Amino acid sequence: MAFSVNTNAGAFAALQNLNQTQSELNTTQTQINTGLRVSSAKDDAATFAIAQTLRGEVSGLQAVSSSLDRAQSSLDVAIAAGEAVSDLLIELKEKAVAAKDNGLDTASRTSLNDDFEQLRDQITSIVQNAEFNGTNAVQNNGDAIIAITNDTGSNTITIAAQDLSLAGTNVAITATQDISTQDLASAAVADIESSIENVNTALSALGSGANRVELQQNFVNSLSDSIEVGIGNLVDADLAETSANLQSLQVRQQLGLQALSIANQAPQSVLSLFR
């Protein structure tokens, strides 16, 4: 074995091993700090690329969830309006049937007609105010309710608008209809009965649409959760294993420092040859 004070091979080897240990220790500490085994492309380029793609899908699904939430809220408002209109039509029928009584005096008929007109006008008020986020699905020429259903926005759910306005598609009574006479009351009863049937059909369509949106929302939430779990399986660090590695690397670091210290003292042994 040659003795040299110019070249200390043992120190070089000890320093190289110490640097390797320090690099592994830095990686382990990063995993503990971030909770990720793969936090950048430097850690594992292929896995990082896959995880980023999946994160993009999750981000898109979050937009889908927001779109479905808005659609559900619009449907809730439309259904609430439809149910209110249906209730009003039932009350209108009661007033109209009562006004068909030939034995009514003038005061009673006038009172019934006043009530009828108030209830009739309330339908217009409800329909005009049944709006959410700029969407009104129950007015004349109302807005269809549309929601995106996939992370690229290429697929949608569309719930058709239902016209519940006076003299519209589903409500036969007009904005000026009254029950001031027996004949007018008879005509109103016929119009109201057909209106009740039509409004119930419209409500059925809105309710089915709401159920479809809810099912899609549940699916999107489940899909997003599954993808999140998949991303975790790819990039999350096993903190129990990482903790054990940290303990091992800290010991190796201390031993490496001691080995380097011993290697640095080796050239001094040459001095004993000159005593």
WOKA-V490259 format. One record per residue. N is the residue number from 0. RES is the residue in one small letter. PHI is phi in radians with two decimals (none if undefined). Layout:
N_RES_PHI + N_RES_PHI
//
This chain:
0_m_none + 1_a_-1.42 + 2_f_-1.78 + 3_s_-2.51 + 4_v_-1.69 + 5_n_-1.57 + 6_t_-2.22 + 7_n_-1.99 + 8_a_-1.08 + 9_g_-1.12 + 10_a_-1.17 + 11_f_-1.06 + 12_a_-1.12 + 13_a_-1.12 + 14_l_-1.17 + 15_q_-1.08 + 16_n_-1.14 + 17_l_-1.15 + 18_n_-1.12 + 19_q_-1.10 + 20_t_-1.09 + 21_q_-1.11 + 22_s_-1.10 + 23_e_-1.13 + 24_l_-1.15 + 25_n_-1.09 + 26_t_-1.09 + 27_t_-1.13 + 28_q_-1.14 + 29_t_-1.11 + 30_q_-1.08 + 31_i_-1.19 + 32_n_-1.17 + 33_t_-1.67 + 34_g_1.35 + 35_l_-2.03 + 36_r_-1.39 + 37_v_-2.15 + 38_s_-1.89 + 39_s_-2.66 + 40_a_-1.11 + 41_k_-1.17 + 42_d_-1.27 + 43_d_-2.88 + 44_a_-1.06 + 45_a_-1.15 + 46_t_-1.12 + 47_f_-1.09 + 48_a_-1.12 + 49_i_-1.10 + 50_a_-1.10 + 51_q_-1.12 + 52_t_-1.08 + 53_l_-1.16 + 54_r_-1.10 + 55_g_-1.10 + 56_e_-1.13 + 57_v_-1.10 + 58_s_-1.07 + 59_g_-1.12 + 60_l_-1.17 + 61_q_-1.13 + 62_a_-1.16 + 63_v_-1.07 + 64_s_-1.05 + 65_s_-1.14 + 66_s_-1.12 + 67_l_-1.16 + 68_d_-1.09 + 69_r_-1.12 + 70_a_-1.10 + 71_q_-1.11 + 72_s_-1.14 + 73_s_-1.09 + 74_l_-1.17 + 75_d_-1.05 + 76_v_-1.14 + 77_a_-1.10 + 78_i_-1.16 + 79_a_-1.05 + 80_a_-1.15 + 81_g_-1.08 + 82_e_-1.15 + 83_a_-1.14 + 84_v_-1.11 + 85_s_-1.06 + 86_d_-1.10 + 87_l_-1.14 + 88_l_-1.11 + 89_i_-1.12 + 90_e_-1.16 + 91_l_-1.11 + 92_k_-1.11 + 93_e_-1.03 + 94_k_-1.15 + 95_a_-1.18 + 96_v_-1.11 + 97_a_-1.08 + 98_a_-1.29 + 99_k_-1.34 + 100_d_-1.15 + 101_n_-1.22 + 102_g_-1.57 + 103_l_-1.20 + 104_d_-1.46 + 105_t_-1.08 + 106_a_-1.11 + 107_s_-1.14 + 108_r_-1.14 + 109_t_-1.10 + 110_s_-1.07 + 111_l_-1.08 + 112_n_-1.16 + 113_d_-1.07 + 114_d_-1.08 + 115_f_-1.04 + 116_e_-1.17 + 117_q_-1.14 + 118_l_-1.16 + 119_r_-1.04 + 120_d_-1.17 + 121_q_-1.14 + 122_i_-1.05 + 123_t_-1.07 + 124_s_-1.08 + 125_i_-1.14 + 126_v_-1.10 + 127_q_-1.20 + 128_n_-1.77 + 129_a_-1.46 + 130_e_-2.17 + 131_f_-2.36 + 132_n_0.95 + 133_g_1.44 + 134_t_-1.92 + 135_n_-2.18 + 136_a_-1.69 + 137_v_-2.14 + 138_q_-1.59 + 139_n_-1.09 + 140_n_0.98 + 141_g_-1.22 + 142_d_-1.55 + 143_a_-1.20 + 144_i_-1.69 + 145_i_-2.17 + 146_a_-2.37 + 147_i_-1.36 + 148_t_-2.18 + 149_n_-2.37 + 150_d_-1.25 + 151_t_-1.74 + 152_g_1.32 + 153_s_-1.46 + 154_n_-1.98 + 155_t_-2.42 + 156_i_-1.91 + 157_t_-2.15 + 158_i_-1.91 + 159_a_-1.15 + 160_a_-1.20 + 161_q_-2.18 + 162_d_-1.31 + 163_l_-1.98 + 164_s_-1.33 + 165_l_-1.06 + 166_a_1.06 + 167_g_-1.67 + 168_t_-1.11 + 169_n_-1.90 + 170_v_-1.90 + 171_a_-1.42 + 172_i_-1.21 + 173_t_-1.77 + 174_a_-1.25 + 175_t_-2.04 + 176_q_-1.16 + 177_d_-2.52 + 178_i_-2.22 + 179_s_-1.27 + 180_t_-2.30 + 181_q_-1.09 + 182_d_-1.14 + 183_l_-1.13 + 184_a_-1.14 + 185_s_-1.09 + 186_a_-1.13 + 187_a_-1.15 + 188_v_-1.04 + 189_a_-1.09 + 190_d_-1.13 + 191_i_-1.18 + 192_e_-1.09 + 193_s_-1.17 + 194_s_-1.15 + 195_i_-1.05 + 196_e_-1.11 + 197_n_-1.17 + 198_v_-1.14 + 199_n_-1.10 + 200_t_-1.13 + 201_a_-1.11 + 202_l_-1.10 + 203_s_-1.07 + 204_a_-1.13 + 205_l_-1.15 + 206_g_-1.11 + 207_s_-1.11 + 208_g_-1.11 + 209_a_-1.12 + 210_n_-1.12 + 211_r_-1.11 + 212_v_-1.11 + 213_e_-1.12 + 214_l_-1.09 + 215_q_-1.15 + 216_q_-1.10 + 217_n_-1.09 + 218_f_-1.13 + 219_v_-1.08 + 220_n_-1.10 + 221_s_-1.14 + 222_l_-1.11 + 223_s_-1.08 + 224_d_-1.09 + 225_s_-1.12 + 226_i_-1.16 + 227_e_-1.03 + 228_v_-1.10 + 229_g_-1.07 + 230_i_-1.09 + 231_g_-1.06 + 232_n_-1.08 + 233_l_-1.37 + 234_v_-2.05 + 235_d_-1.23 + 236_a_-1.47 + 237_d_-1.45 + 238_l_-1.17 + 239_a_-1.15 + 240_e_-1.16 + 241_t_-1.12 + 242_s_-1.10 + 243_a_-1.13 + 244_n_-1.09 + 245_l_-1.07 + 246_q_-1.06 + 247_s_-1.12 + 248_l_-1.18 + 249_q_-1.13 + 250_v_-1.16 + 251_r_-1.07 + 252_q_-1.11 + 253_q_-1.10 + 254_l_-1.17 + 255_g_-1.10 + 256_l_-1.10 + 257_q_-1.15 + 258_a_-1.10 + 259_l_-1.14 + 260_s_-1.08 + 261_i_-1.13 + 262_a_-1.11 + 263_n_-1.21 + 264_q_-1.46 + 265_a_-0.99 + 266_p_-1.04 + 267_q_-1.11 + 268_s_-1.14 + 269_v_-1.07 + 270_l_-1.02 + 271_s_-1.14 + 272_l_-1.28 + 273_f_-1.83 + 274_r_-1.52
//
